[in-house]
Amino acid sequence: MMPELHPFAKFIAILGRGKTLSRSLTLEEADEAMGMIIDGIALPEQLGAFLMLQRFQEETPEEVAGFVKAIKSRLDLPAEKPQVDIDWSSYAGKRRQLPWFVLSALLLSQNGVRVFMHGTEGHTPGRVYTRETLEALGYPVTETLEEAAQALDARNFAYVPLEGLSPKMRDLIELRPIFGLRTPVHTISRMINPFDAPTMLQGIFHRGFLETHTHAGKYLGQPNMAVFRGEGGEIERRANKPTDVQILRDGDISMERWPRLTADPRQPVDEEMDVQRLAALWRGEIEDEYGQASVTGTLAIALKLLGKADSIEDADKLAVTMWQSRDTAYFAKVA
């Protein structure tokens, strides 16, 4: 007598029937499958097979949207959801240059834009992550979405680690050293947008994920979104190269090319990666042409996406003006 199939087995069968019979999951199937994973119904053996089959086939926009829907429906949200202007994910970490984008996000918050940032750390050795950067700068990190809502009201900025959104997703990301491969969890986590911010930024490393993120955003009904190949895979404009930015606005997708900002097309490599240099640049104690251009260049993309500038040129100019007008004592205030 054949034993009854486990309810999660059908999703492995869909992905793993072979070259001619396998297919991707529909959005609805992906929603159901991720729900079983988060709820602990899927067995460890099934989880490993599922994630590696997904890795082999590469996640589709429909699958990403379905996975995200399942995660969002299970978030522990505060009773009163805070108003957020921009959702900013940070999951890659930096190894060649400091995370200059942190200053871009904080400068937005200093100018009244409410920024919610979420991310993770430690999955790849030798990288500098956002949480440790904020903590080194004396900036408070919140552990839950409830605490994040309070921080947004107090400072227009909050950062929550992935375990504060979904402990299960954090567990899944930490499987990378075991598999030796990236899993779809890295793509999915970036798209969670727990507070439903109308504007979302996404940084990618591999160009193939440009379409995945943009079209997943369309399936999720994201009103306003920009995706580009950022430095190290983070949401950071590469100052020494032109940057192609794919825009999703009210269901329509378009592409913009942003110019390089430094005279030298070569990217300098930071051998020390001392995050205190971020605060030093902010306070005007050091000069760093590449770092400053990265800060203002990233800020410019956000400003245009937010509708605060009508053109790329105007956005770049406004970003420089905001940088020049920054409160240089800002870090002393939040420490």
C-alpha positions, 0 to 999 in steps of 0.5 A: 500500500502506497503511503500518502504523499506529504502535502508539500511533495507536490511542489517538489514534483512540479519543479523536479519532474525532468526537462520536459515535464518540470515547470515553474510555480504559479503565483498561487502555488508559490504563495501556498508553498512558502506558507507551508515553509514558514508554518513549519509544514515542509520537512527539512529534506523537502526544504533542501530539495525545493530550494536547490531546484529553485536555484537551478531553474532560477526563480520567476517573477510570479514565484517571487511575488507569491513567496512575498505574499505568503511572508507578508501575510504572516508578519507581526505588524504593529497595530497601527502601521506607520507611514513610510515613504521609501522601502530600502533593502540591504542584503548583499554587504560591501567588500570593495567600497564602504556602504556609502548608501547608508549616508544617502538614506540618512540624508533623505531622513534628515530632509523629512523622507521616511525611510525603512531599511531592512537587511541581514548580515554574516552570510558571506565572509569578508563583507561589511554589512549595514547593521554593523555600519549603523551600530559603529556610527552610533545609530540605533538598530531596531529589533522588531517592526513595532520598534521600527514604527517608533523609530520612524516617528522619532527620526524618519528612519529605521533599520530592522534585521531580517529576523525582526521581519521573519525568523524563518527567512533568516534561518533560510538565508543562513543555509547558504554556507551549507548549500554552497550556493545562493538561494531564492531567499536573497531575492525574496527578502528584498521584496517584502516591503512590510509597511507597504511603502509606495516607493521601493529601491532595489539593488542587484549584482547579476543583471538577470535579476533586473527583470525578476525584481521589476516584474515581481514588483508589478505582480505585487502591485508596487506603485513606484520602484527602481531597480539597478545594478548597484555597487556590490549588489547594494542600492548604491550608484556606481559613481565611476560608471553609467548606471542603467535604472529600470523604473516601474511606475503605475504598472509601466516599465521604462529604462533610464541611463544615469551618467557616471559622476567621477572623471576616472572610470576606474573604481578605487578599492578600499583596503581598510573598509573603516566605517568611521570614514563614513562619519568623517566624510559626513562631518567634513573631516575628510575628502573622498571624491568617489565616496561623496559621488556615491552618496549624492548619486544614490540620493539622486536616484531616490529623489527622482523616483520620489518625484522631487526632481523631473530630470536626471540632471535636476536630481543630481543637482538637488542631491548635491545641494542637499549634501552641501546643506546637511547637518554635519553634527547629525551623528553626534545627535543620534549617538 
